[in-house]
């Protein structure tokens, strides 16, 4: 049975609104955590889906557990299995193991229903659409930040400033800020490749490639 998990574990971190410009999925996942703490199922799922649409695998994993285990919502294993399959798309070992466990515990009928749900999610949430959309936005905003030379000497942005409580914040140079943003971006997109295969929803080995999927013909603009 998949382990219990929810986004509220990260709710102690301040939701960095200024990061929304670059990676809205990070902020929306944090807001989902806040709604989870309030036991607001509709708000939690709404924010998770917004983050999931920006390629956040954490935001695809969370509703998978919620539906499969009946956490905050009524248990409904087929959509839970579909979301867990999406979360495992990049062959993350943890997400892949949880998906394999859920798949192994599902009935044949549940697997068939999950495949239908999975196919319906792909045109919006598959990496070929969602991660690509998020990457385009990230690259565009980083370019906008750095395209004018000379760069502004400093960039004051929540989450990027230094110093100690009670002191005047220390704003890093743009070059340092961009390096920090790229670190966040690297972690966010870790494991994403554009190489895909076509097939049905099913568990894959930890060393296998991307989760099988059917790609939409058109990728909606950001």
C-alpha positions, -999 to 999 in steps of 0.1 A, spaced: 0 0 0 14 34 -9 28 54 20 8 83 34 20 117 23 8 152 18 21 186 8 14 201 43 49 189 54 63 219 36 38 244 49 62 257 75 82 272 46 70 307 36 53 306 2 77 327 -19 54 348 -40 83 364 -59 93 330 -72 59 328 -90 73 348 -119 98 320 -126 82 288 -113 45 292 -105 43 254 -98 65 259 -67 43 286 -52 10 268 -61 23 236 -44 31 256 -13 -4 272 -13 -18 237 -16 0 228 16 -17 257 33 -51 246 22 -42 210 33 -35 223 68 -70 239 68 -85 205 57 -98 222 26 -100 194 1 -113 216 -28 -86 243 -22 -59 217 -19 -68 198 -51 -73 230 -70 -38 243 -61 -22 209 -67 -37 208 -102 -24 243 -110 10 232 -99 7 199 -117 -1 218 -149 33 234 -145 52 201 -144 55 198 -106 59 160 -99 53 166 -62 19 182 -71 10 151 -92 21 127 -65 1 143 -38 -34 139 -53 -24 103 -63 -19 95 -26 -50 114 -16 -73 96 -40 -57 62 -36 -56 62 2 -87 83 8 -68 112 25 -90 143 29 -111 130 0 -132 98 -5 -110 69 -16 -111 65 -54 -82 43 -65 -84 46 -104 -77 84 -104 -52 79 -76 -33 54 -97 -35 77 -128 -19 106 -109 7 83 -93 16 72 -128 21 107 -139 43 115 -109 65 85 -118 70 97 -154 106 107 -148 115 74 -133 120 89 -98 128 59 -75 104 69 -47 75 78 -70 81 48 -91 81 24 -61 49 39 -47 33 37 -81 44 0 -85 30 -7 -51 -3 9 -59 -5 -8 -92 2 -42 -76 -26 -36 -51 -52 -25 -77 -77 -49 -93 -78 -55 -130 -110 -33 -132 -92 -5 -113 -62 -7 -136 -85 -4 -166 -103 25 -152 -70 41 -143 -58 38 -179 -88 58 -190 -82 85 -164 -45 85 -172 -51 91 -209 -74 120 -200 -47 137 -179 -19 134 -205 -29 164 -227 -26 188 -198 -2 172 -173 22 150 -191 58 163 -191 58 169 -228 31 195 -222 34 207 -186 71 206 -180 78 221 -214 53 249 -206 71 255 -173 105 254 -189 95 280 -215 83 304 -189 113 299 -167 137 305 -196 118 335 -208 118 352 -173 155 345 -167 162 360 -201 141 390 -193 160 394 -161 194 394 -177 189 407 -212 197 444 -204 233 452 -198 247 463 -176 227 442 -152 212 460 -122 237 457 -94 213 439 -70 181 419 -71 159 420 -39 136 391 -40 120 371 -11 139 338 -7 170 352 -23 180 378 3 205 371 30 213 384 65 199 377 99 164 384 115 162 420 124 190 431 101 186 449 68 182 422 41 212 416 19 202 416 -18 225 395 -40 238 406 -74 217 396 -104 244 371 -114 242 354 -80 204 356 -80 203 339 -114 226 312 -102 203 306 -72 172 305 -95 189 281 -118 196 258 -88 159 258 -80 150 252 -116 175 223 -119 158 206 -89 123 213 -103 130 198 -137 153 170 -125 148 138 -145 128 154 -173 138 145 -209 120 149 -242 125 112 -250 92 94 -248 76 61 -257 40 52 -264 20 26 -245 -3 19 -217 -1 29 -180 20 2 -162 48 0 -137 84 2 -150 117 -8 -136 136 18 -116 162 19 -144 138 22 -172 131 53 -193 102 77 -192 67 65 -182 48 53 -213 24 80 -226 5 92 -256 15 127 -266 -10 153 -277 -5 167 -312 -5 203 -301 11 219 -271 -8 248 -258 11 281 -254 22 294 -220 
